[in-house]
Amino acid sequence: MAVDAADRGGAVRSGTSLLYNPAVRQFVYQALTVVFVIWLFWYAGTNAAANLARANMTAGFDFLSSRAGFDIAQTPIEYTSDSTYMRALMLGLVNTLIVAFTGIITATIIGLLVGIGRLSNNWLIARISTVYVEVFRNIPPLLVIFFWYKGVLSLLPDVKQSLSLPLSVFVSNRGIYMPAPVFGEGMIFVLAAFVIGIIGSVFYSRWATQRQLATGVRPPVLLINLALIIGLPILAFLAIGAPVTFDIPELGKFNMRGGTVVGPEFLSLYMALSFYTAAFIAEIVRAGIRGVSKGQSEAAGALGFRSGLTTRLVILPQALRIIIPPLTSQYLNLTKNSSLAVAIGYADLVAVGGTILNQSGHSIEIIAIWMLIYVSISLATSLFMNWFNAKMALVER
């Protein structure tokens, strides 16, 4: 009897010890979480299938090959109303990438200048930069978009009273009209020269860095890179006879004819996202510069560096390791905020997808496509910025 009681006591203690074992509890909690997630997806799938069956609707992506039947104003790639839904979604994706790419570049430049300006010894520049940051950071991006669309661009003159700028550029409330290049045969060689120039500049920059580390003397980099990236394509362009003409915009009876136009929808979205995101980037830049030891500036001054050279060659390279990680989040935010384009009629991915959703009724498929594309863009941006951050990291000797 005593032996049986002891065995039962040991079993109880064994079960109790397993219950309070961190490794066992961690495994149990993770297993329960996986089971719950699987059940949640199963329940959502079966519920969606039942609702579709009740509405006599079928799930799938076959509808993407159907005729779109609607026009789109902003068409950087070939598109007509006879194109398919798939082509329309591709056009929306291209428009999203265009506004995101141009906005990221502009926001980075403005944010860098404003961030440095906030630390300027000039009282006026520092206060203007501070006001800019505080104003744009505290306004919703949608209001900034409406400001540019209704408060700035819509107040420009009508087409017949367009502002005429040099090089046959006209500005009106319908956008910016400019000459459109018409490329002839042989432009592929200019493109090839441009690609070769970029590759050559990369290899030359690496060689110049290695030579500087070995000898302490840095060869001229900026001028050589400009000659490779710009000069080489220009030489190729002239060598093949400059095979390009321009379609000049002209004022017609009711509208401009010829040329190419950058519409007010794109301009307002591009300007709003750029100026809004630049305010956050400016604070990131300011924090990164503040994170560099003050002794670095004092050492550069002791060596005779001017303030501009100190910022460009000493402070900013060290501040990048602080700036880049949070900068990635702002790039992602700008890309996702581009979905606000639907408010002003810019044909981005969400606007085009919404039109397709209303026409076809395939809401689940369209939302799944949105999610997949935005997740892919975000992951690609994060991977690139992580790679760039690793390249910019300080390497200790």
HELIX and SHEET records of a PDB file:
HELIX    1   1 ALA A    2  LEU A   19  1                                  18    
HELIX    2   2 PRO A   22  ARG A   54  1                                  33    
HELIX    3   3 ASP A   62  SER A   65  5                                   4    
HELIX    4   4 TYR A   85  ARG A  118  1                                  34    
HELIX    5   5 TRP A  123  ARG A  137  1                                  15    
HELIX    6   6 PRO A  141  PHE A  146  1                                   6    
HELIX    7   7 PHE A  147  VAL A  152  3                                   6    
HELIX    8   8 LEU A  153  LEU A  155  5                                   3    
HELIX    9   9 VAL A  159  GLN A  161  5                                   3    
HELIX   10  10 MET A  187  THR A  215  1                                  29    
HELIX   11  11 LEU A  222  LEU A  226  1                                   5    
HELIX   12  12 ALA A  227  GLY A  231  3                                   5    
HELIX   13  13 LEU A  232  ALA A  239  1                                   8    
HELIX   14  14 PRO A  264  ARG A  290  1                                  27    
HELIX   15  15 LYS A  294  ALA A  302  1                                   9    
HELIX   16  16 SER A  307  LEU A  309  1                                   3    
HELIX   17  17 THR A  310  ILE A  315  3                                   6    
HELIX   18  18 LEU A  316  ASN A  337  1                                  22    
HELIX   19  19 SER A  338  ALA A  343  5                                   6    
HELIX   20  20 LEU A  349  SER A  360  1                                  12    
HELIX   21  21 SER A  363  MET A  392  1                                  30    
SHEET    1   A 4 LEU A 163  LEU A 165  0                                        
SHEET    2   A 4 VAL A 169  SER A 172 -1                                        
SHEET    3   A 4 GLY A 175  MET A 178 -1                                        
SHEET    4   A 4 THR A 260  VAL A 262 -1                                        
SHEET    1   B 2 ALA A 180  PHE A 183  0                                        
SHEET    2   B 2 VAL A 244  ASP A 247 -1                                        
SHEET    1   C 2 GLU A 250  LEU A 251  0                                        
SHEET    2   C 2 MET A 256  ARG A 257 -1                                        
END                                                                             
